[in-house]
Amino acid sequence: MDLTQIKAFVTVAREGNLTRAADKLHLTQPAVSLQIKSLQSELKLQLFTRTPAGMSLTNDGTKLLPFAERVMESMAEFRQGAQSLHSTLSGALSIGTILDPEFIRLGPFLKRLVETYPQLTTQLQHGMSGWVLQQVKAGALDMGFFLGTPGKECHYQTLTTFNYSVVAPQGWKSRVAGKDWVALSRLPWIWTPPESAHHRLLTKVFAQAKVTPNTVAMVDQEPSMLDLVKSGVGLSLVRESIALREAHIHGLVIADAVSITTDLSFIALAKRRHEPTIAAVFDLLHALWAR
């Protein structure tokens, strides 16, 4: 058997029709039919049955299709790998990361980056969102993840939009249920440094409400904030997905009348947006997050 036979098998299976499959493959219908017959002969299996609507997979064909699709996927990866070796992009990229790797899809991002541009090396530095912005502006980082809109100095791409919730210790439901930002400001708050997205988001919200929050502690890591909430210290801003999980597992209370929406962005200096490496990474991220 050869790859053209496997490609014909997969295409006919997906299209369910010889004519449409032939169009997809840029071949004549008799040529595709001959490839299917040759493959069936070599395998000594009947892969399709003809129906009034076209071609239908047999039980054997259905079982073999996933294997054939994996062969085609492997060939696509092989071609991509070969093409990447012709890439002129090389050097080192310093990238600022925030939050947890799973949320920002760091693993899939780096995997695709390495596979597509094997001559690039990456250096990761983890910090708070505002710190990443400062480092990008200072030239210490080439690019990085950021929460919100970075401003005119930066070129950015919005990857996703998500919500923050306010979480309170177990047993505080009566204190936070139905309460607006003015009422919540009077309760004890776990605060964060200016470089934190929590600080920027909450400062803006409370300024609009014309109130000053009652801050009782200062931390710079989300796990530490959650620990203080669990210990009964006060309120904190937490990503909605984490808030729901902690409410389910540890009984934390979610303030039901407020939330904050923000964006996860990827940033670089605006004046560098057309550099080949910068542009390539932005294109790669767009494809990854568009899925």
C-alpha positions as CSV (number, residue, x, y, z in Angstrom):
1,M,0.0,0.0,0.0
2,D,1.1,3.6,-0.4
3,L,0.1,7.0,1.1
4,T,-2.1,7.9,-1.9
5,Q,-4.3,4.9,-1.2
6,I,-4.6,5.8,2.5
7,K,-5.3,9.4,1.6
8,A,-8.0,8.3,-0.8
9,F,-9.5,6.0,1.9
10,V,-9.7,8.8,4.4
11,T,-11.1,11.3,2.0
12,V,-13.8,9.0,0.7
13,A,-14.7,8.0,4.2
14,R,-15.1,11.7,5.2
15,E,-17.0,12.8,2.1
16,G,-19.1,9.6,1.7
17,N,-19.1,10.1,-2.0
18,L,-16.5,9.3,-4.7
19,T,-17.2,12.4,-6.8
20,R,-16.7,14.8,-3.9
21,A,-13.6,12.9,-2.8
22,A,-12.2,13.1,-6.3
23,D,-12.7,16.9,-6.3
24,K,-11.0,17.2,-2.9
25,L,-8.0,15.1,-4.2
26,H,-7.9,16.8,-7.6
27,L,-8.2,13.4,-9.3
28,T,-10.7,11.7,-11.5
29,Q,-13.4,9.5,-10.0
30,P,-12.1,6.4,-11.7
31,A,-8.6,7.1,-10.3
32,V,-10.0,7.4,-6.8
33,S,-12.1,4.2,-7.3
34,L,-9.0,2.3,-8.5
35,Q,-7.0,3.4,-5.4
36,I,-9.8,2.2,-3.1
37,K,-10.0,-1.1,-4.9
38,S,-6.2,-1.6,-4.8
39,L,-6.1,-0.9,-1.1
40,Q,-9.0,-3.3,-0.4
41,S,-7.2,-5.9,-2.5
42,E,-3.9,-5.5,-0.6
43,L,-5.6,-5.6,2.8
44,K,-8.0,-8.4,1.8
45,L,-10.8,-6.4,3.4
46,Q,-14.0,-4.7,2.2
47,L,-13.8,-1.1,3.4
48,F,-16.9,0.4,1.7
49,T,-20.3,-0.6,0.4
50,R,-22.1,1.4,-2.2
51,T,-25.4,3.0,-1.3
52,P,-27.9,5.2,-3.1
53,A,-26.3,8.1,-1.3
54,G,-22.7,7.2,-2.1
55,M,-20.1,5.2,-0.2
56,S,-20.6,3.9,3.3
57,L,-17.9,2.4,5.5
58,T,-18.2,-1.2,6.5
59,N,-17.5,-2.4,10.0
60,D,-13.9,-3.2,9.0
61,G,-13.6,0.2,7.3
62,T,-14.9,2.0,10.4
63,K,-12.3,0.2,12.6
64,L,-9.4,1.0,10.3
65,L,-10.3,4.7,9.7
66,P,-8.7,6.0,13.0
67,F,-5.4,4.3,12.1
68,A,-5.5,5.8,8.6
69,E,-6.2,9.3,10.0
70,R,-3.3,9.0,12.4
71,V,-1.0,8.2,9.4
72,M,-2.2,11.3,7.6
73,E,-1.7,13.4,10.8
74,S,1.8,12.0,11.2
75,M,2.6,12.9,7.5
76,A,1.4,16.5,8.1
77,E,3.6,16.8,11.2
78,F,6.5,15.4,9.2
79,R,6.0,18.0,6.4
80,Q,5.7,20.7,9.0
81,G,8.9,19.6,10.7
82,A,10.7,19.5,7.4
83,Q,9.5,23.0,6.5
84,S,10.5,24.4,9.8
85,L,14.1,23.4,9.1
86,H,14.1,25.9,6.3
87,S,13.0,28.7,8.8
88,T,15.4,31.6,9.1
89,L,14.0,32.5,12.5
90,S,16.7,31.8,15.2
91,G,17.9,33.2,18.4
92,A,16.5,33.5,22.0
93,L,13.1,34.8,23.0
94,S,12.4,36.0,26.6
95,I,8.8,35.6,27.5
96,G,6.9,36.7,30.6
97,T,4.4,34.3,32.0
98,I,1.6,34.9,34.6
99,L,-1.0,32.9,36.5
100,D,-0.9,29.1,36.1
101,P,0.5,27.4,33.0
102,E,-2.7,25.5,32.2
103,F,-4.8,28.7,32.1
104,I,-2.5,30.5,29.6
105,R,-2.0,27.3,27.6
106,L,1.8,27.5,28.1
107,G,2.6,23.9,27.3
108,P,0.7,23.8,24.0
109,F,2.2,27.2,23.1
110,L,5.8,26.2,23.7
111,K,5.3,22.8,22.0
112,R,4.0,24.4,18.8
113,L,6.7,27.1,19.0
114,V,9.5,24.6,19.3
115,E,8.1,22.4,16.6
116,T,7.5,25.2,14.2
117,Y,10.7,27.2,14.8
118,P,13.3,24.7,16.2
119,Q,16.1,27.2,15.9
120,L,14.5,29.5,18.4
121,T,15.2,29.1,22.1
122,T,12.9,30.4,24.9
123,Q,13.6,31.9,28.3
124,L,10.6,32.1,30.6
125,Q,10.2,34.5,33.5
126,H,7.2,34.3,35.8
127,G,5.7,37.3,37.6
128,M,2.7,39.4,38.1
129,S,0.9,41.0,35.1
130,G,2.1,44.5,35.8
131,W,5.6,43.3,36.2
132,V,5.5,41.6,32.8
133,L,4.3,44.9,31.2
134,Q,7.1,46.9,32.9
135,Q,9.8,44.4,31.7
136,V,8.4,44.5,28.1
137,K,8.5,48.3,28.1
138,A,12.1,48.2,29.6
139,G,13.3,45.8,26.9
140,A,14.1,43.1,29.5
141,L,11.4,40.8,28.0
142,D,10.6,40.4,24.3
143,M,7.0,39.6,24.9
144,G,4.6,38.2,27.5
145,F,1.2,37.5,28.9
146,F,-0.8,40.3,30.4
147,L,-4.2,40.9,32.0
148,G,-6.2,43.7,30.5
149,T,-5.3,46.3,27.9
150,P,-1.6,47.4,28.0
151,G,-1.8,50.9,26.4
152,K,-0.5,52.5,23.3
153,E,3.2,51.6,23.8
154,C,2.3,48.0,23.3
155,H,1.1,45.8,20.5
156,Y,-1.3,43.2,21.9
157,Q,-3.5,40.3,21.0
158,T,-6.6,39.4,23.1
159,L,-6.5,35.6,23.7
160,T,-9.6,35.2,25.8
161,T,-12.0,37.0,28.0
162,F,-12.9,35.8,31.5
163,N,-14.5,36.8,34.8
164,Y,-13.1,37.4,38.3
165,S,-15.4,36.7,41.3
166,V,-15.2,37.9,44.9
167,V,-14.8,35.0,47.3
168,A,-15.4,35.1,51.1
169,P,-14.7,32.6,53.9
170,Q,-17.0,29.8,54.7
171,G,-20.1,31.0,56.6
172,W,-20.0,34.5,55.2
173,K,-23.0,34.1,52.9
174,S,-25.2,36.5,54.8
175,R,-22.4,39.1,54.8
176,V,-21.9,39.1,51.0
177,A,-25.1,37.9,49.4
178,G,-26.7,40.6,47.3
179,K,-24.1,43.2,48.3
180,D,-22.7,45.7,45.9
181,W,-19.1,47.1,45.8
182,V,-20.0,49.8,48.3
183,A,-21.2,47.3,50.9
184,L,-18.4,44.9,50.2
185,S,-15.8,47.6,50.7
186,R,-16.6,47.8,54.4
187,L,-15.6,44.1,54.9
188,P,-12.0,43.1,55.4
189,W,-10.1,42.6,52.1
190,I,-6.9,40.7,51.2
191,W,-5.0,43.2,49.0
192,T,-2.3,42.9,46.4
193,P,0.7,45.0,45.2
194,P,0.3,47.5,42.3
195,E,1.9,45.1,39.8
196,S,-1.0,42.7,40.3
197,A,-4.0,42.6,38.0
198,H,-6.2,42.3,41.1
199,H,-4.9,45.6,42.4
200,R,-5.6,47.4,39.1
201,L,-9.1,45.9,38.7
202,L,-10.2,46.5,42.2
203,T,-8.7,50.0,42.5
204,K,-10.7,51.0,39.4
205,V,-13.9,49.4,40.7
206,F,-13.7,51.0,44.1
207,A,-12.7,54.4,42.7
208,Q,-15.8,54.3,40.5
209,A,-17.9,53.5,43.6
210,K,-16.1,56.3,45.4
211,V,-15.2,54.2,48.4
212,T,-12.0,52.9,50.0
213,P,-11.8,49.2,50.7
214,N,-10.9,47.9,54.2
215,T,-7.6,46.2,53.5
216,V,-6.2,43.9,56.2
217,A,-3.5,41.9,54.5
218,M,-1.2,42.2,51.5
219,V,-0.1,39.1,49.4
220,D,1.3,38.7,45.9
221,Q,0.3,35.1,45.0
222,E,-3.1,33.7,44.3
223,P,-2.6,30.5,46.3
224,S,-1.7,32.7,49.4
225,M,-4.8,34.7,48.9
226,L,-7.0,31.6,48.8
227,D,-5.3,30.3,52.0
228,L,-6.1,33.5,53.8
229,V,-9.7,33.4,52.6
230,K,-10.0,29.8,53.8
231,S,-8.6,30.9,57.1
232,G,-11.4,33.5,57.5
233,V,-9.2,36.6,57.1
234,G,-11.3,38.4,54.5
235,L,-12.4,38.7,50.9
236,S,-10.3,38.2,47.7
237,L,-10.7,38.5,44.0
238,V,-10.3,35.1,42.3
239,R,-10.8,33.8,38.7
240,E,-14.4,32.6,38.3
241,S,-13.3,29.0,37.5
242,I,-11.2,28.8,40.7
243,A,-13.9,30.4,42.8
244,L,-16.5,27.8,41.7
245,R,-14.0,25.0,42.4
246,E,-13.1,26.4,45.9
247,A,-16.8,26.9,46.7
248,H,-17.5,23.3,45.8
249,I,-14.5,21.8,47.6
250,H,-13.9,24.1,50.6
251,G,-17.2,25.8,51.0
252,L,-16.0,29.3,50.2
253,V,-18.8,31.8,49.5
254,I,-19.0,33.7,46.2
255,A,-20.4,37.2,46.3
256,D,-23.4,36.9,43.9
257,A,-24.0,40.5,43.0
258,V,-20.6,41.5,41.6
259,S,-17.9,40.3,39.2
260,I,-15.2,41.8,37.0
261,T,-14.5,41.0,33.4
262,T,-11.1,41.3,31.9
263,D,-8.9,39.9,29.1
264,L,-5.9,37.6,28.9
265,S,-3.6,39.3,26.4
266,F,-0.2,38.7,24.8
267,I,1.9,41.8,24.5
268,A,5.1,43.2,22.8
269,L,6.4,46.7,22.2
270,A,4.4,48.3,19.4
271,K,7.6,49.4,17.6
272,R,8.7,45.8,17.4
273,R,5.5,44.3,16.1
274,H,6.8,43.8,12.6
275,E,10.0,42.0,13.6
276,P,9.8,38.5,12.0
277,T,10.1,36.7,15.3
278,I,7.6,38.8,17.1
279,A,5.1,38.6,14.2
280,A,5.6,34.8,13.9
281,V,4.8,34.2,17.6
282,F,1.7,36.3,17.4
283,D,0.5,34.4,14.4
284,L,1.2,31.1,16.2
285,L,-0.7,32.2,19.3
286,H,-3.7,33.4,17.2
287,A,-3.9,29.9,15.6
288,L,-3.6,28.2,19.0
289,W,-6.3,30.2,20.7
290,A,-8.7,30.2,17.7
291,R,-9.2,26.5,18.1
